[in-house]
Amino acid sequence: MRTNEEMQVVVKRYLVSGRVQGVSYRASAKAEAERLGLQGYARNLADGRVEVLAAGEPARLAAFAEWLRQGPPQAQVAAVEEEPTELPPPPGFEIR
Protein backbone atom coordinates (compact mmCIF):
# COMPACT_ATOMS: atom_id res chain seq x y z
CA MET A 1 0.00 0.00 0.00
CA ARG A 2 1.26 3.47 -0.83
CA THR A 3 1.49 6.17 1.81
CA ASN A 4 0.21 9.71 1.37
CA GLU A 5 3.79 11.00 1.03
CA GLU A 6 4.53 8.62 -1.83
CA MET A 7 1.43 9.80 -3.71
CA GLN A 8 2.16 13.48 -3.14
CA VAL A 9 3.48 15.33 -6.19
CA VAL A 10 6.30 17.77 -5.48
CA VAL A 11 7.95 20.17 -7.94
CA LYS A 12 11.64 21.03 -7.58
CA ARG A 13 14.05 23.19 -9.51
CA TYR A 14 17.69 22.18 -9.82
CA LEU A 15 20.61 24.27 -11.04
CA VAL A 16 23.48 22.04 -12.12
CA SER A 17 26.95 23.52 -12.55
CA GLY A 18 30.24 22.14 -13.81
CA ARG A 19 30.96 20.61 -17.21
CA VAL A 20 27.29 20.00 -18.02
CA GLN A 21 26.79 21.56 -21.45
CA GLY A 22 27.87 19.82 -24.63
CA VAL A 23 28.07 16.42 -22.88
CA SER A 24 24.51 15.10 -23.44
CA TYR A 25 23.48 16.12 -19.91
CA ARG A 26 19.98 17.27 -20.89
CA ALA A 27 19.25 14.20 -23.05
CA SER A 28 20.51 11.89 -20.32
CA ALA A 29 18.48 13.76 -17.68
CA LYS A 30 15.38 13.36 -19.87
CA ALA A 31 15.96 9.60 -20.18
CA GLU A 32 16.44 9.25 -16.40
CA ALA A 33 13.37 11.41 -15.65
CA GLU A 34 11.25 9.32 -18.00
CA ARG A 35 12.57 6.11 -16.42
CA LEU A 36 11.47 7.47 -13.02
CA GLY A 37 8.09 8.69 -14.33
CA LEU A 38 8.80 12.39 -13.71
CA GLN A 39 7.52 15.43 -15.58
CA GLY A 40 9.49 18.59 -16.29
CA TYR A 41 12.27 19.95 -18.46
CA ALA A 42 16.02 20.49 -18.75
CA ARG A 43 17.52 23.55 -20.42
CA ASN A 44 20.91 25.17 -20.86
CA LEU A 45 21.44 28.54 -19.21
CA ALA A 46 23.62 31.30 -20.63
CA ASP A 47 25.99 31.06 -17.63
CA GLY A 48 26.94 27.44 -18.45
CA ARG A 49 24.64 25.74 -15.96
CA VAL A 50 21.71 23.45 -16.72
CA GLU A 51 18.33 24.21 -15.17
CA VAL A 52 16.13 21.21 -14.47
CA LEU A 53 12.50 21.35 -13.32
CA ALA A 54 11.06 18.04 -12.16
CA ALA A 55 7.74 16.98 -10.68
CA GLY A 56 6.84 13.68 -9.09
CA GLU A 57 6.69 11.69 -5.89
CA PRO A 58 9.30 12.66 -3.26
CA ALA A 59 11.12 9.31 -3.39
CA ARG A 60 11.44 9.49 -7.17
CA LEU A 61 12.68 13.09 -6.98
CA ALA A 62 15.29 12.02 -4.42
CA ALA A 63 16.53 9.32 -6.80
CA PHE A 64 16.60 11.84 -9.65
CA ALA A 65 18.55 14.36 -7.54
CA GLU A 66 21.16 11.67 -6.86
CA TRP A 67 21.43 11.02 -10.59
CA LEU A 68 21.76 14.77 -11.31
CA ARG A 69 24.78 14.90 -8.98
CA GLN A 70 26.52 12.30 -11.18
CA GLY A 71 25.10 12.97 -14.64
CA PRO A 72 26.18 11.10 -17.76
CA PRO A 73 29.76 9.75 -17.99
CA GLN A 74 31.04 12.75 -20.00
CA ALA A 75 29.79 15.31 -17.43
CA GLN A 76 31.72 16.69 -14.48
CA VAL A 77 29.13 17.96 -12.03
CA ALA A 78 30.53 20.53 -9.59
CA ALA A 79 27.33 21.35 -7.70
CA VAL A 80 23.57 20.90 -7.73
CA GLU A 81 21.39 23.56 -6.12
CA GLU A 82 17.91 22.30 -5.26
CA GLU A 83 14.82 24.27 -4.29
CA PRO A 84 11.08 23.68 -4.18
CA THR A 85 9.09 25.71 -6.68
CA GLU A 86 5.50 26.45 -7.63
CA LEU A 87 6.30 26.48 -11.36
CA PRO A 88 3.98 24.11 -13.24
CA PRO A 89 5.75 21.29 -15.08
CA PRO A 90 4.95 20.58 -18.72
CA PRO A 91 3.40 17.21 -19.54
CA GLY A 92 6.10 14.62 -20.05
CA PHE A 93 9.74 15.71 -19.90
CA GLU A 94 11.15 18.22 -22.39
CA ILE A 95 14.57 19.35 -23.50
CA ARG A 96 14.42 23.09 -23.99
C-alpha positions as CSV (number, residue, x, y, z in Angstrom):
1,M,0.0,0.0,0.0
2,R,1.3,3.5,-0.8
3,T,1.5,6.2,1.8
4,N,0.2,9.7,1.4
5,E,3.8,11.0,1.0
6,E,4.5,8.6,-1.8
7,M,1.4,9.8,-3.7
8,Q,2.2,13.5,-3.1
9,V,3.5,15.3,-6.2
10,V,6.3,17.8,-5.5
11,V,7.9,20.2,-7.9
12,K,11.6,21.0,-7.6
13,R,14.1,23.2,-9.5
14,Y,17.7,22.2,-9.8
15,L,20.6,24.3,-11.0
16,V,23.5,22.0,-12.1
17,S,27.0,23.5,-12.5
18,G,30.2,22.1,-13.8
19,R,31.0,20.6,-17.2
20,V,27.3,20.0,-18.0
21,Q,26.8,21.6,-21.4
22,G,27.9,19.8,-24.6
23,V,28.1,16.4,-22.9
24,S,24.5,15.1,-23.4
25,Y,23.5,16.1,-19.9
26,R,20.0,17.3,-20.9
27,A,19.3,14.2,-23.0
28,S,20.5,11.9,-20.3
29,A,18.5,13.8,-17.7
30,K,15.4,13.4,-19.9
31,A,16.0,9.6,-20.2
32,E,16.4,9.2,-16.4
33,A,13.4,11.4,-15.6
34,E,11.2,9.3,-18.0
35,R,12.6,6.1,-16.4
36,L,11.5,7.5,-13.0
37,G,8.1,8.7,-14.3
38,L,8.8,12.4,-13.7
39,Q,7.5,15.4,-15.6
40,G,9.5,18.6,-16.3
41,Y,12.3,19.9,-18.5
42,A,16.0,20.5,-18.8
43,R,17.5,23.5,-20.4
44,N,20.9,25.2,-20.9
45,L,21.4,28.5,-19.2
46,A,23.6,31.3,-20.6
47,D,26.0,31.1,-17.6
48,G,26.9,27.4,-18.5
49,R,24.6,25.7,-16.0
50,V,21.7,23.4,-16.7
51,E,18.3,24.2,-15.2
52,V,16.1,21.2,-14.5
53,L,12.5,21.4,-13.3
54,A,11.1,18.0,-12.2
55,A,7.7,17.0,-10.7
56,G,6.8,13.7,-9.1
57,E,6.7,11.7,-5.9
58,P,9.3,12.7,-3.3
59,A,11.1,9.3,-3.4
60,R,11.4,9.5,-7.2
61,L,12.7,13.1,-7.0
62,A,15.3,12.0,-4.4
63,A,16.5,9.3,-6.8
64,F,16.6,11.8,-9.7
65,A,18.5,14.4,-7.5
66,E,21.2,11.7,-6.9
67,W,21.4,11.0,-10.6
68,L,21.8,14.8,-11.3
69,R,24.8,14.9,-9.0
70,Q,26.5,12.3,-11.2
71,G,25.1,13.0,-14.6
72,P,26.2,11.1,-17.8
73,P,29.8,9.7,-18.0
74,Q,31.0,12.8,-20.0
75,A,29.8,15.3,-17.4
76,Q,31.7,16.7,-14.5
77,V,29.1,18.0,-12.0
78,A,30.5,20.5,-9.6
79,A,27.3,21.4,-7.7
80,V,23.6,20.9,-7.7
81,E,21.4,23.6,-6.1
82,E,17.9,22.3,-5.3
83,E,14.8,24.3,-4.3
84,P,11.1,23.7,-4.2
85,T,9.1,25.7,-6.7
86,E,5.5,26.4,-7.6
87,L,6.3,26.5,-11.4
88,P,4.0,24.1,-13.2
89,P,5.8,21.3,-15.1
90,P,5.0,20.6,-18.7
91,P,3.4,17.2,-19.5
92,G,6.1,14.6,-20.0
93,F,9.7,15.7,-19.9
94,E,11.2,18.2,-22.4
95,I,14.6,19.4,-23.5
96,R,14.4,23.1,-24.0
